[in-house]
Structures are given as C-alpha cells and as structure tokens.
Amino acid sequence: MDSSWARKFTEDWVTAWNAHDLESLLAHFTDDVVFTSPVAAQLVGTAVIRGKDALRAYWSEGLRRIPDLRFEVVGVYSGVDTLVINYRNQKGGLVSEVLRFDGPLVREGHGTYLGEDSNPAGATS
C-alpha cells in the first residue's frame, strides 16, 4: 500500500465522516464488507456487521444518536493490504479503525478502542 494513497484515502474518510456523508464513505467499501465494533453491539445489537446495507443501517443509527460526531486523525499506518487510522472522536476518545482492502475497496473493518474505552458510548466506528 502506497503511503500517499493511504493519506488520500484517510483524508476522504475523515472528510466524509465529519460531513456525515455516509454514501461517500460507503463508496469505499465492498458490497459484502464485514465490520466489527463493540459500539455496533450497543447500537444495533450485534458486534459483527455483514454487508454494505447493514453497515449503512448501523452508521445511520450512530449518526442519529450522535449528531455532534466529529473525528480528528492522529495517525495513519499502512501495511500490505491494511490501513490503520488512529483518531480522536468528539468525546476525545482514541479509536483505531483497522481496514483490510481488496484492491481499492475495504472488504473488512474493525473499530478498536483503548482498554478504558473498550465499551464506549458515543462513537460509531
């Protein structure tokens, strides 16, 4: 994964989140994406989200419940087919989004939190 591509992806990702533009954000994901997050368990009753439509429903519910959602990127880490975006959410909590790619699209994602924030309220990833 090229570092300039990773930075551009991250810029698009954070811009879409901060604009609450789910369709722009979801354009970066495969139709059969699998996404895991402890926040999903809180908001939609399951920690494993399967498919773009289910991901849209989860993130829509998150934005409904967290209208002041905003992310600030702290760091970007790239691997062979994996990108980690470390950011602060609107509550100041540190979160890492771990994204695995199939070509240019995310096929698998994981929202991860610091130990004390492992069951966070107020984040959507």
C-alpha positions as CSV (number, residue, x, y, z in Angstrom):
1,M,0.0,0.0,0.0
2,D,1.5,3.3,-1.1
3,S,1.7,5.9,1.7
4,S,0.4,8.8,-0.5
5,W,-2.6,6.6,-1.4
6,A,-3.2,5.8,2.3
7,R,-3.1,9.5,3.2
8,K,-5.5,10.4,0.4
9,F,-7.9,7.6,1.5
10,T,-7.7,8.8,5.1
11,E,-8.4,12.4,4.0
12,D,-11.5,11.3,2.1
13,W,-12.6,9.0,5.0
14,V,-12.4,11.8,7.7
15,T,-14.0,14.4,5.4
16,A,-16.9,12.1,4.7
17,W,-17.3,11.2,8.4
18,N,-17.1,14.9,9.5
19,A,-19.7,15.8,6.9
20,H,-21.9,12.9,7.9
21,D,-21.9,11.8,4.3
22,L,-22.5,8.1,4.5
23,E,-22.8,7.5,0.8
24,S,-19.4,9.0,0.1
25,L,-17.9,6.9,3.0
26,L,-19.7,3.7,1.9
27,A,-18.4,4.1,-1.7
28,H,-15.0,2.9,-0.3
29,F,-16.4,-0.5,0.9
30,T,-17.2,-3.8,-0.9
31,D,-20.9,-4.9,-1.0
32,D,-20.0,-7.9,1.1
33,V,-17.9,-6.0,3.7
34,V,-17.6,-7.4,7.2
35,F,-17.2,-4.8,10.0
36,T,-16.8,-5.4,13.7
37,S,-17.2,-3.0,16.6
38,P,-18.2,-3.0,20.3
39,V,-20.2,0.1,19.5
40,A,-22.3,-1.8,16.9
41,A,-23.3,-4.2,19.7
42,Q,-24.6,-1.3,21.7
43,L,-26.4,0.4,18.8
44,V,-27.8,-2.4,16.7
45,G,-27.4,-5.5,18.9
46,T,-24.6,-7.2,17.1
47,A,-20.9,-6.6,17.1
48,V,-20.5,-8.1,13.6
49,I,-22.0,-6.2,10.6
50,R,-22.2,-8.1,7.3
51,G,-22.8,-6.3,4.0
52,K,-22.9,-2.6,2.9
53,D,-26.6,-2.3,3.6
54,A,-26.2,-3.4,7.2
55,L,-23.2,-1.1,7.6
56,R,-25.3,1.8,6.3
57,A,-28.0,1.0,8.8
58,Y,-25.5,0.8,11.7
59,W,-23.7,4.0,10.8
60,S,-27.1,5.8,10.2
61,E,-28.2,4.9,13.6
62,G,-24.9,6.1,15.1
63,L,-25.2,9.4,13.4
64,R,-28.8,9.7,14.5
65,R,-27.8,9.1,18.1
66,I,-24.6,11.2,17.9
67,P,-25.4,14.3,15.9
68,D,-22.2,16.1,17.0
69,L,-19.9,13.2,15.8
70,R,-16.5,14.5,14.6
71,F,-13.2,12.8,14.1
72,E,-9.6,14.2,14.2
73,V,-7.0,12.0,12.7
74,V,-4.0,11.4,14.9
75,G,-2.0,8.9,12.8
76,V,-2.2,6.7,9.7
77,Y,-0.4,3.4,9.5
78,S,-0.2,1.4,6.3
79,G,0.7,-2.2,5.6
80,V,0.5,-4.6,2.6
81,D,-3.4,-4.5,2.3
82,T,-4.2,-3.0,5.7
83,L,-4.7,0.6,6.8
84,V,-5.0,1.7,10.4
85,I,-6.5,5.1,11.1
86,N,-5.9,6.3,14.6
87,Y,-8.3,9.2,15.6
88,R,-10.0,11.1,18.4
89,N,-13.7,11.1,18.4
90,Q,-16.0,14.0,19.5
91,K,-15.6,12.9,23.2
92,G,-11.8,12.9,23.0
93,G,-11.6,9.1,23.0
94,L,-8.8,7.4,21.0
95,V,-10.0,4.9,18.4
96,S,-8.2,2.9,15.7
97,E,-10.1,1.8,12.6
98,V,-8.4,-1.2,11.1
99,L,-9.3,-1.6,7.4
100,R,-8.3,-4.5,5.1
101,F,-8.6,-3.9,1.4
102,D,-9.5,-6.0,-1.6
103,G,-7.9,-3.8,-4.3
104,P,-9.1,-0.2,-3.8
105,L,-12.1,-1.1,-1.6
106,V,-12.4,-2.1,2.1
107,R,-13.5,-5.7,2.5
108,E,-13.1,-5.9,6.3
109,G,-13.0,-3.3,9.0
110,H,-12.7,-3.2,12.8
111,G,-13.3,-0.4,15.2
112,T,-10.9,-0.8,18.2
113,Y,-10.7,1.2,21.4
114,L,-8.2,1.7,24.3
115,G,-8.8,-0.6,27.3
116,E,-10.7,2.0,29.3
117,D,-12.8,2.9,26.3
118,S,-13.5,-0.7,25.2
119,N,-17.2,-0.3,25.7
120,P,-17.6,3.3,24.5
121,A,-20.8,5.2,24.3
122,G,-20.7,8.0,21.7
123,A,-18.6,6.6,18.9
124,T,-19.8,5.0,15.7
125,S,-16.9,3.0,14.2
